Every structure is written in structure tokens, then in C-alpha cells.
């Protein structure tokens, strides 16, 4: 299994707006893709800004490429997300899961 990790940052009510976008728009789209195993959203207060950690789980890097394209290390950030985030990482990290409960 592959874990894809990405971070975005938001201020104030934009935190909830991004969470709603991820839950109501992105997650349903991802759930239709072969090899998608799930997603999670975590947050961490950083002064006035909140860091949002998005992790998605995939069967393989081939599944990731089917979602992200030929450059899977480039973040896929929809216009609706860009509109509410104060900033975000342009790239993602991929990890091969060694052990999972």
C-alpha cells in the first residue's frame, strides 16, 4: 500500500471550508477510482494559521498515477481548494506502508 501525504494551510473559517470541500467533493471522486483505499484529514494549530495534513491510501504507485498523472509528486489541488487555502505544498510525498493495523 502507498500513502500519499500533502499539506495545505488555512486561516479561520477557511479550515472548515476546506474540510467540507475535501469531504463533499474530493472524497466522493476519489472513491470511484480503482486502487483508492481511503483518506484522512488532520489539523494542527500554528499560531494564526492551521496546518492541514491530507493523507490518501492507494493500492500501488500505478493507482496513484491513475489519479495524479505522469508526475505523481506534483500536488493535485482543485480551484475550490486553492480559493480557501492561504498556501499549500506544491508537491506530495509517497510512502510505502511496511506495517498497518
C-alpha positions as a Python dict, from the first residue, in 0.01 Angstrom:
ca = {
    (1, 'X'): (0, 0, 0),
    (2, 'X'): (110, 358, -71),
    (3, 'X'): (37, 659, 149),
    (4, 'X'): (29, 995, -28),
    (5, 'X'): (87, 1292, 204),
    (6, 'X'): (17, 1659, 132),
    (7, 'X'): (-16, 1976, 341),
    (8, 'X'): (-225, 2288, 299),
    (9, 'X'): (-267, 2586, 529),
    (10, 'X'): (-576, 2789, 616),
    (11, 'X'): (-687, 3071, 843),
    (12, 'X'): (-1009, 3097, 1043),
    (13, 'X'): (-1326, 2969, 878),
    (14, 'X'): (-1130, 2853, 576),
    (15, 'X'): (-1027, 2546, 778),
    (16, 'X'): (-1386, 2422, 790),
    (17, 'X'): (-1444, 2527, 428),
    (18, 'X'): (-1152, 2314, 315),
    (19, 'X'): (-1267, 2017, 526),
    (20, 'X'): (-1614, 2042, 369),
    (21, 'X'): (-1464, 2058, 21),
    (22, 'X'): (-1249, 1752, 86),
    (23, 'X'): (-1536, 1553, 237),
    (24, 'X'): (-1815, 1653, -3),
    (25, 'X'): (-1631, 1697, -334),
    (26, 'X'): (-1290, 1529, -339),
    (27, 'X'): (-1359, 1213, -137),
    (28, 'X'): (-1657, 1104, -350),
    (29, 'X'): (-1447, 1148, -666),
    (30, 'X'): (-1156, 952, -520),
    (31, 'X'): (-1380, 670, -402),
    (32, 'X'): (-1467, 595, -765),
    (33, 'X'): (-1102, 532, -860),
    (34, 'X'): (-956, 183, -877),
    (35, 'X'): (-691, 134, -613),
    (36, 'X'): (-811, 410, -379),
    (37, 'X'): (-826, 279, -19),
    (38, 'X'): (-920, 584, 185),
    (39, 'X'): (-826, 931, 305),
    (40, 'X'): (-787, 1127, 624),
    (41, 'X'): (-759, 1492, 723),
    (42, 'X'): (-574, 1610, 1033),
    (43, 'X'): (-512, 1962, 1156),
    (44, 'X'): (-255, 2138, 1372),
    (45, 'X'): (-277, 2494, 1504),
    (46, 'X'): (24, 2704, 1411),
    (47, 'X'): (-45, 3049, 1551),
    (48, 'X'): (-300, 3227, 1330),
    (49, 'X'): (-269, 2958, 1065),
    (50, 'X'): (-383, 2594, 1072),
    (51, 'X'): (-182, 2323, 901),
    (52, 'X'): (-398, 2063, 725),
    (53, 'X'): (-246, 1721, 665),
    (54, 'X'): (-418, 1517, 396),
    (55, 'X'): (-323, 1152, 356),
    (56, 'X'): (-465, 920, 98),
    (57, 'X'): (-406, 548, 71),
    (58, 'X'): (-361, 359, -255),
    (59, 'X'): (-301, 1, -366),
    (60, 'X'): (10, 94, -566),
    (61, 'X'): (202, 374, -737),
    (62, 'X'): (17, 275, -1054),
    (63, 'X'): (-308, 364, -875),
    (64, 'X'): (-156, 696, -767),
    (65, 'X'): (-51, 771, -1126),
    (66, 'X'): (-403, 696, -1249),
    (67, 'X'): (-518, 977, -1017),
    (68, 'X'): (-226, 1221, -1032),
    (69, 'X'): (-86, 1164, -1382),
    (70, 'X'): (265, 1107, -1507),
    (71, 'X'): (418, 1338, -1242),
    (72, 'X'): (270, 1189, -923),
    (73, 'X'): (490, 1403, -696),
    (74, 'X'): (308, 1718, -810),
    (75, 'X'): (11, 1807, -588),
    (76, 'X'): (-338, 1793, -736),
    (77, 'X'): (-512, 2100, -589),
    (78, 'X'): (-853, 2189, -726),
    (79, 'X'): (-954, 2555, -779),
    (80, 'X'): (-1207, 2533, -492),
    (81, 'X'): (-926, 2431, -254),
    (82, 'X'): (-693, 2699, -385),
    (83, 'X'): (-965, 2957, -315),
    (84, 'X'): (-981, 2881, 60),
    (85, 'X'): (-621, 2789, 143),
    (86, 'X'): (-373, 3060, 236),
    (87, 'X'): (-92, 2844, 94),
    (88, 'X'): (-17, 2482, 15),
    (89, 'X'): (265, 2248, -74),
    (90, 'X'): (322, 2216, -448),
    (91, 'X'): (449, 1862, -407),
    (92, 'X'): (347, 1549, -219),
    (93, 'X'): (537, 1268, -51),
    (94, 'X'): (472, 898, -107),
    (95, 'X'): (545, 627, 145),
    (96, 'X'): (533, 251, 105),
    (97, 'X'): (347, 106, 401),
    (98, 'X'): (554, -155, 580),
    (99, 'X'): (305, -242, 853),
    (100, 'X'): (-57, -150, 920),
    (101, 'X'): (-312, -249, 1184),
}
